[in-house]
Amino acid sequence: MKEVYQRSIDILQKSEKLALTYSDKGYFLAFSGGKDSQCLYHIAKLAGVRFEAHYSHTGIDHPELVRFIRRNYPDVISDYPEMTFWQLVRKKRMLPTKLMRYCCEILKETKGAGTVTLTGVRRAESVKRSKRNTYEVTRHLFSSDSENDFEEWRKEQSTKNTNQDQFAEQSESVVRCINGKDKIIINPIIDWSDEDVWDFLNNVVKVEHCELYDKGWHRLGCLFCPMASIRELRRMEAEYPKYKDAYLRIIERLRNDRIAQGKPDYWTDMSAEEVFQWWCSKEKLAKWKAENKQQLYLDFEPH
Ligand code: SF4
């Protein structure tokens, strides 16, 4: 077995005791159905650790992905949000954007609070992820690749949580380093390359992957995710027209909500379709209008 796989197994086995102090179900494994979370799921199985895998539905999931998970991973627990994606958009009064990615924060990232959560984050995925570490705690409370540093931090926090009572039982069952909405995150496959991922799925555990990869999709997140590239958004528009219609409807609702509240309608001279096109372009509204709307008026000017 490759060294990089063995390291992941070691990480999982060493931290299992800690995970069990937070939940008798063990690790909370965040499963997305994508290739990385498949690797995470299967390496956790190989490590023989206790875990419960969860998939967070958002309501705008790729239907093929949901079918793949149901068929191939029936033991993965489906978590449904308290508020649908569309209800959340209305509450936030705006469509999510790359910089205001509130939907992930609320619909996905809150899951697993108070547990030791496993994710399939890999440094090779992006520049942003290249700065991530093996051991992390939410709200940037801790981040490091060193297991020893993590242990030190945990002990320090646990002492604080017992109100400096040096005579308190220093047992993992009573002394905890995180509370409330925080969670310890462990990224066991952080150092895997793309090649490691495909080698592991195809040659080590020999499992199927979601058909969307074979159709040229690279990110299997939600449909019309603001993190998708413009090219991907255009492809979604062509291939998932029902979801586009849902976006057009929410745009109308957002507009009507603003009018009902007596607030200015930023999209006053735009149809829902135009707002959608602007949103997919990822451009500033004024720039998009200057390039598209005014151009349109010019085209209709009498000669
Ligand atoms: S994957 Fe994209 S659309 Fe889905 S919840 Fe996260 S940011 Fe929002």
Boltz pocket constraint, residues with backbone or C-beta under 6 A from the ligand:
constraints:
  - pocket:
      binder: B
      contacts: [[A, 58], [A, 96], [A, 101], [A, 102], [A, 103], [A, 104], [A, 105], [A, 107], [A, 108], [A, 221], [A, 222], [A, 223], [A, 224], [A, 225], [A, 226], [A, 227]]
      max_distance: 6.0
